[in-house]
Amino acid sequence: MASEGTLSITVWWQSFFPPPGSRRVRPAGPRRVPVPELSEVPPRRPVPSSVSISGPRVVGYGLYYFIYSTWKGRNVYLEDIYVTPEYRGQGIGSKIIKKVAQVALDQGCSQFRLAVLDWNQRAMTLYKALGARDLTETEGWHAFRFEGEAMRKLAEK
């Protein structure tokens, strides 16, 4: 399991084993991943139609880490969740979210937090259907960040 100072990902992968065309998707489980390995994703290379793909293939992941709340204690934060387009709508995203929730409970977390952009209605609908509360609607929270020049100016003050 993940420890403090460790980023963790939950990966779902699809096996390309006979029978051809079968879609057997299963979890690869939580993994501890050094941060440099997460910094870049190699470009996709086209696969010629004459080449058959074999072996496991990542079809989705959830990147999470532990945070703390002044009032609620230890929490888990889902930084990113992604399912490849051809596997969306099959429940993989829900399974990744449920797995992160299991990790949170196993690690004594009181909350599972995540953020979503306002244009991503599909994700918001999913999160609400799974039982999440929209804190912007219910509590009026707004997210802020300092970056680049604003962060440098702030540090100089």
HUCORQUI-V242789 format. One line per field, one symbol per residue. ss: DSSP state (@ for helix, = for strand, . for the rest). burial: 1 if it has 9 or more other C-alpha atoms within 8 Angstrom, else 0. A space follows every 10 residues. Layout:
# HUCORQUI-V242789
ss->???
burial->???
This chain:
# HUCORQUI-V242789
ss->.......=== =====..... ...======= ==..@@@@.. .......... .....===== =========. ..======== ===.@@@... .@@@@@@@@@ @@@@@@.... ====...... @@@@@@@@@. ....@@@@.. .......@@@ @@@@@@.
burial->0100011111 1111110000 0000000001 1110000000 0000000000 0000000111 1111110000 0111111110 1010001100 0111011011 1011100011 1100000000 0001011100 0000000000 0000000000 1100000
